[in-house]
Amino acid sequence: MNDSKHIASHTSRISLYWKCQFLGWGFVSIYWALIVYFRDNYTLFYTLLNYVFDIFLGIGLSHFYRGLALKYGWKTISIKKLLLRVIPLIALLSFLYAFLANLKWYLYWTFIAEEYRDLVEALFFHPVFITGLRLMSIWILAYHLYHYYQKELQTAKENAKLSLLAKQIQLDNLVAQLNPHFLFNSLNSIKSLVIENPNTARRAIDLLSDLLRSSIYEKNKEFISIKEELGLVHDYIEIEKLRFEERLAIAIHVDEELQHFKIPTLTIQLLVENAIKHGIDKSIEGGLIDVKITRQEDKLSIQVQNPGKLQANHSQGVGLENLKERLRIQYQNKATFSLKMMDKQTVLAHLLIPFPDHETL
């Protein structure tokens, strides 16, 4: 199968090469056909014969150069080394072009038109060398520029594939760290209920089972709609409310037009989880977690506000560090995340995600 693809690809390249050869030299040779027809009064037959000869002369010399380039691998050598080979060959090919073109011209006037022409003067002093020099230089330059472009294009494709692969590996590693982090926190919540309230613990296990089923199903997705993400958040909050009871309350405000906008999986859930762990859990009275999802010009704004304090030496946990790294990779540093005190008793986590140019709401 691979061999057939290689042969097909090779055939395609050869086909393109010959098309360019015939079209290019065919176009260039029109000029000389007009010259001999109108200036030198060639008949139509000899004009066409001269035209065909010029085409095959150009193709023959340029194809000879291509054979040398392929044989000795000139497409892969440095520019300096290439120039050392190309410059003498351009001169040689130009000389051959002039010699053969002048020989053709001499033979026509001597044997067809039956007019005397000096052989030495016809072969070596007729000003065709400059024409050959120009044509060979243009052809060789175009040949190497084309292959340089193909090489750069292939390199760019390979680099893009490597970049995507590296990003996917990073994201997979981050998600692998994030899911156990979420699971362990949920299990700790259920653990506290097992002895004091077994019925509630069983209910929490059912909820966690449903939540994990959804989470495992979604984990292969880099992005999830806000509506689906909030469904996971509600399940998680219900588990936590079994432990915190009236100490935990949540209010979610989301613009209706944003329900189907997609964000990195477990983004809001992680912010809510962090608010419970560092806010509600450390407060005797508990409090309200206020989630607001709005549009701010060309960005999606996700704000999660909760009671609590940031310590002077506050360091973000693995969950938030993972979130920041995922945002960096997925939005190429265009998304921002901040965690700050709003007043002495309130912490605000604020995430801004750019809307894609194609996103319609």
C-alpha positions as CSV (number, residue, x, y, z in Angstrom):
1,M,0.0,0.0,0.0
2,N,2.8,2.4,1.0
3,D,4.7,1.5,-2.2
4,S,1.7,2.3,-4.4
5,K,1.3,5.7,-2.6
6,H,5.0,6.4,-3.2
7,I,4.7,5.5,-6.9
8,A,1.6,7.6,-7.3
9,S,3.4,10.5,-5.6
10,H,6.5,10.1,-7.7
11,T,4.4,9.9,-10.9
12,S,2.6,13.1,-9.8
13,R,5.9,14.9,-9.4
14,I,7.2,13.7,-12.7
15,S,3.9,14.7,-14.4
16,L,4.1,18.3,-13.0
17,Y,7.8,18.5,-14.0
18,W,7.1,17.6,-17.6
19,K,4.1,19.9,-17.8
20,C,6.3,22.8,-16.6
21,Q,9.0,21.8,-19.1
22,F,6.8,21.8,-22.1
23,L,4.7,24.9,-21.1
24,G,7.8,26.9,-20.1
25,W,10.0,26.2,-23.1
26,G,7.0,26.3,-25.4
27,F,6.2,29.8,-24.3
28,V,9.8,31.0,-24.5
29,S,10.3,29.5,-28.0
30,I,7.3,31.4,-29.4
31,Y,9.5,34.5,-29.4
32,W,12.1,32.9,-31.6
33,A,9.4,31.5,-33.9
34,L,8.1,35.0,-34.5
35,I,11.6,36.3,-35.1
36,V,12.5,33.7,-37.8
37,Y,9.1,34.0,-39.5
38,F,8.8,37.7,-39.8
39,R,12.5,38.8,-39.8
40,D,14.2,35.9,-41.5
41,N,11.3,35.0,-43.7
42,Y,11.2,31.3,-42.8
43,T,8.3,29.4,-44.3
44,L,5.6,28.1,-42.0
45,F,7.0,24.6,-42.1
46,Y,10.5,25.6,-41.1
47,T,9.1,28.1,-38.6
48,L,7.3,25.2,-36.9
49,L,10.4,23.0,-37.2
50,N,12.5,25.7,-35.6
51,Y,9.9,26.1,-32.9
52,V,9.9,22.4,-32.0
53,F,13.8,22.3,-32.1
54,D,14.0,25.2,-29.7
55,I,11.6,23.5,-27.3
56,F,13.6,20.3,-27.3
57,L,16.9,22.1,-27.1
58,G,15.7,23.9,-23.9
59,I,14.2,20.8,-22.4
60,G,17.2,18.6,-23.2
61,L,19.7,21.0,-21.6
62,S,17.6,21.7,-18.5
63,H,16.7,18.0,-18.1
64,F,20.4,17.2,-18.3
65,Y,21.0,19.6,-15.4
66,R,18.1,18.1,-13.4
67,G,19.7,14.6,-13.9
68,L,23.0,15.9,-12.4
69,A,21.1,17.6,-9.5
70,L,19.3,14.4,-8.6
71,K,22.3,12.1,-9.0
72,Y,24.5,14.2,-6.7
73,G,21.9,15.4,-4.3
74,W,22.2,19.1,-5.0
75,K,18.7,19.8,-3.6
76,T,19.9,19.2,-0.1
77,I,23.4,20.9,0.0
78,S,24.1,24.3,1.3
79,I,23.7,27.4,-0.9
80,K,27.4,28.1,-0.9
81,K,28.2,24.5,-2.1
82,L,25.3,24.8,-4.6
83,L,26.7,28.0,-6.1
84,L,30.1,26.4,-6.6
85,R,28.4,23.8,-8.8
86,V,25.7,25.9,-10.4
87,I,27.7,28.8,-11.7
88,P,30.1,26.8,-13.9
89,L,27.2,24.6,-15.1
90,I,25.2,27.7,-16.1
91,A,28.1,28.9,-18.2
92,L,28.5,25.4,-19.8
93,L,24.8,25.0,-20.5
94,S,24.7,28.5,-22.0
95,F,27.6,27.7,-24.3
96,L,25.9,24.5,-25.4
97,Y,22.6,26.3,-25.9
98,A,24.4,29.0,-28.1
99,F,26.4,26.4,-30.0
100,L,23.5,24.2,-30.9
101,A,21.2,27.1,-31.7
102,N,23.9,28.6,-33.9
103,L,24.5,25.2,-35.5
104,K,20.8,25.0,-36.3
105,W,20.9,28.5,-37.8
106,Y,24.0,27.7,-39.9
107,L,22.5,24.5,-41.2
108,Y,19.3,26.2,-42.3
109,W,21.0,29.0,-44.2
110,T,23.6,26.7,-45.8
111,F,21.4,23.8,-46.8
112,I,17.9,25.1,-46.9
113,A,18.2,28.8,-47.9
114,E,21.5,28.0,-49.8
115,E,23.2,31.1,-48.7
116,Y,26.9,31.2,-47.6
117,R,27.6,31.6,-43.9
118,D,31.0,31.3,-42.3
119,L,31.0,28.3,-40.0
120,V,33.3,29.7,-37.3
121,E,31.6,33.1,-37.2
122,A,28.1,31.4,-37.2
123,L,29.0,29.0,-34.3
124,F,31.1,31.3,-32.0
125,F,30.3,34.9,-32.8
126,H,26.6,34.9,-33.1
127,P,25.2,36.7,-29.9
128,V,23.0,33.8,-28.7
129,F,25.2,33.1,-25.7
130,I,23.6,35.9,-23.6
131,T,20.2,34.5,-24.4
132,G,21.2,31.0,-23.3
133,L,22.8,32.5,-20.1
134,R,19.6,34.3,-19.3
135,L,17.3,31.3,-20.0
136,M,19.5,28.7,-18.1
137,S,19.9,31.0,-15.1
138,I,16.1,31.5,-14.9
139,W,15.4,27.8,-15.3
140,I,17.9,26.7,-12.7
141,L,16.9,29.4,-10.2
142,A,13.2,28.4,-10.6
143,Y,14.1,24.8,-10.2
144,H,15.9,25.2,-7.0
145,L,13.4,27.8,-5.6
146,Y,10.6,25.3,-6.2
147,H,12.4,22.5,-4.3
148,Y,13.4,24.9,-1.6
149,Y,9.7,25.9,-1.2
150,Q,8.7,22.2,-1.1
151,K,11.3,21.5,1.5
152,E,10.2,24.4,3.6
153,L,6.6,23.5,3.2
154,Q,7.3,19.9,4.3
155,T,9.3,21.1,7.2
156,A,6.5,23.4,8.3
157,K,4.0,20.6,8.1
158,E,6.2,18.3,10.2
159,N,6.9,21.0,12.7
160,A,3.1,21.7,13.0
161,K,2.5,18.0,13.5
162,L,5.2,17.8,16.2
163,S,3.7,20.9,17.9
164,L,0.2,19.5,17.9
165,L,1.6,16.2,19.3
166,A,3.5,18.0,22.0
167,K,0.5,20.0,23.0
168,Q,-1.7,16.9,23.1
169,I,0.8,15.1,25.3
170,Q,0.9,18.1,27.6
171,L,-2.9,18.3,27.8
172,D,-3.1,14.5,28.4
173,N,-0.6,14.8,31.3
174,L,-2.4,17.7,32.8
175,V,-5.8,16.0,32.6
176,A,-4.3,12.8,34.1
177,Q,-3.2,14.9,37.1
178,L,-6.4,16.8,37.3
179,N,-8.9,13.9,37.4
180,P,-7.3,12.1,40.4
181,H,-7.1,15.5,42.2
182,F,-10.9,15.9,41.7
183,L,-11.6,12.3,42.6
184,F,-9.6,12.4,45.8
185,N,-11.3,15.5,47.0
186,S,-14.7,14.0,46.4
187,L,-13.8,10.7,48.1
188,N,-12.6,12.7,51.2
189,S,-16.0,14.4,51.3
190,I,-17.8,11.0,51.2
191,K,-15.4,9.6,53.8
192,S,-16.6,12.0,56.4
193,L,-20.2,10.8,55.9
194,V,-19.6,7.0,56.1
195,I,-19.8,6.7,59.9
196,E,-22.1,9.5,60.9
197,N,-24.6,9.2,58.1
198,P,-24.4,5.9,56.0
199,N,-27.6,6.7,54.1
200,T,-26.2,10.0,53.0
201,A,-22.9,8.4,52.2
202,R,-24.6,5.9,49.9
203,R,-26.4,8.8,48.2
204,A,-23.1,10.6,47.7
205,I,-21.5,7.4,46.2
206,D,-24.4,7.2,43.7
207,L,-23.9,10.9,42.8
208,L,-20.1,10.4,42.5
209,S,-20.7,7.4,40.3
210,D,-22.8,9.4,37.9
211,L,-20.4,12.3,38.0
212,L,-17.4,10.0,37.2
213,R,-19.3,8.4,34.4
214,S,-19.9,11.8,32.8
215,S,-16.3,12.9,33.6
216,I,-14.7,9.8,32.1
217,Y,-16.9,10.1,29.0
218,E,-15.9,13.8,28.6
219,K,-12.3,13.4,29.4
220,N,-11.3,12.7,25.8
221,K,-12.8,16.1,24.9
222,E,-10.5,19.1,25.1
223,F,-13.6,21.3,25.2
224,I,-17.1,21.1,26.6
225,S,-20.1,23.4,26.3
226,I,-20.8,25.6,29.3
227,K,-24.2,23.9,29.7
228,E,-22.6,20.5,30.0
229,E,-19.9,21.8,32.3
230,L,-22.5,23.3,34.6
231,G,-24.2,19.9,34.7
232,L,-21.0,18.5,36.2
233,V,-20.8,21.4,38.6
234,H,-24.3,20.8,39.9
235,D,-23.5,17.1,40.5
236,Y,-20.3,18.0,42.3
237,I,-22.1,20.6,44.5
238,E,-24.8,18.1,45.4
239,I,-22.1,15.7,46.7
240,E,-20.5,18.5,48.7
241,K,-23.8,19.7,50.1
242,L,-24.2,16.3,51.7
243,R,-21.2,17.2,53.8
244,F,-21.5,20.9,54.3
245,E,-25.4,21.0,54.3
246,E,-26.6,24.6,55.0
247,R,-23.0,25.9,55.1
248,L,-22.8,25.6,51.4
249,A,-24.9,27.6,48.9
250,I,-24.3,28.4,45.3
251,A,-25.7,30.8,42.8
252,I,-25.0,30.5,39.1
253,H,-25.7,33.4,36.7
254,V,-25.0,32.7,33.0
255,D,-26.0,34.6,29.9
256,E,-28.4,32.5,27.9
257,E,-26.5,33.1,24.7
258,L,-23.4,31.5,26.2
259,Q,-24.9,28.2,27.0
260,H,-23.3,26.4,24.0
261,F,-20.0,28.2,24.0
262,K,-17.2,25.7,24.6
263,I,-14.5,26.0,27.2
264,P,-11.7,23.6,28.4
265,T,-13.2,20.6,30.2
266,L,-13.6,20.9,34.0
267,T,-12.7,24.6,34.0
268,I,-15.7,25.9,36.1
269,Q,-15.8,22.7,38.2
270,L,-12.2,23.3,39.2
271,L,-12.9,26.9,40.2
272,V,-15.9,25.9,42.2
273,E,-13.9,23.1,43.8
274,N,-11.1,25.5,44.8
275,A,-13.7,27.9,46.2
276,I,-15.1,25.1,48.5
277,K,-11.7,23.8,49.5
278,H,-10.1,27.2,50.4
279,G,-13.2,29.1,51.3
280,I,-16.3,27.2,52.5
281,D,-14.3,24.5,54.2
282,K,-12.2,26.9,56.2
283,S,-15.2,29.0,57.3
284,I,-17.4,28.0,60.3
285,E,-20.4,29.8,58.9
286,G,-19.7,28.6,55.3
287,G,-21.2,30.9,52.7
288,L,-22.3,31.5,49.1
289,I,-20.3,30.7,46.0
290,D,-21.4,33.1,43.3
291,V,-20.7,32.1,39.7
292,K,-21.1,34.6,37.0
293,I,-20.6,33.8,33.3
294,T,-20.9,36.8,31.0
295,R,-19.5,38.2,27.8
296,Q,-17.1,41.1,28.0
297,E,-16.6,42.5,24.5
298,D,-14.5,39.8,22.7
299,K,-13.9,37.6,25.7
300,L,-15.9,35.2,27.9
301,S,-15.8,36.2,31.6
302,I,-16.1,33.5,34.3
303,Q,-16.1,34.8,37.8
304,V,-16.3,32.6,40.9
305,Q,-16.6,34.5,44.2
306,N,-16.5,32.9,47.6
307,P,-15.9,33.8,51.3
308,G,-12.3,33.4,52.4
309,K,-8.9,35.0,52.5
310,L,-5.7,34.7,50.5
311,Q,-2.7,34.1,52.6
312,A,0.4,36.3,52.1
313,N,2.4,33.3,51.1
314,H,-0.5,31.8,49.1
315,S,0.5,29.2,46.6
316,Q,-2.0,27.8,44.1
317,G,-2.6,24.1,44.2
318,V,-2.1,21.6,41.5
319,G,-5.6,22.1,40.2
320,L,-5.2,25.8,39.5
321,E,-1.7,25.4,38.2
322,N,-2.9,22.8,35.8
323,L,-5.8,25.1,34.7
324,K,-3.3,27.9,34.0
325,E,-1.1,25.6,32.0
326,R,-4.0,24.2,30.0
327,L,-5.2,27.8,29.2
328,R,-1.6,28.7,28.1
329,I,-1.5,25.8,25.7
330,Q,-5.0,25.9,24.3
331,Y,-5.3,29.7,23.9
332,Q,-1.6,30.5,23.3
333,N,-1.3,33.0,26.2
334,K,-4.4,34.9,25.1
335,A,-6.5,33.7,28.1
336,T,-5.9,35.3,31.6
337,F,-6.6,34.0,35.1
338,S,-6.4,36.0,38.3
339,L,-7.1,35.3,42.0
340,K,-7.5,38.3,44.3
341,M,-9.2,39.6,47.4
342,M,-12.3,41.7,46.8
343,D,-12.5,42.8,50.4
344,K,-11.4,41.4,53.7
345,Q,-13.7,38.4,53.5
346,T,-14.2,37.7,49.8
347,V,-12.0,36.1,47.2
348,L,-12.6,36.4,43.4
349,A,-11.3,34.0,40.8
350,H,-11.6,35.6,37.4
351,L,-11.0,33.9,34.1
352,L,-11.1,35.6,30.7
353,I,-11.2,33.4,27.5
354,P,-11.0,34.9,24.0
355,F,-13.8,34.2,21.6
356,P,-12.6,32.6,18.3
357,D,-13.1,34.7,15.3
358,H,-15.6,32.2,13.9
359,E,-17.6,31.9,17.1
360,T,-21.2,33.0,16.7
361,L,-23.6,33.3,19.6
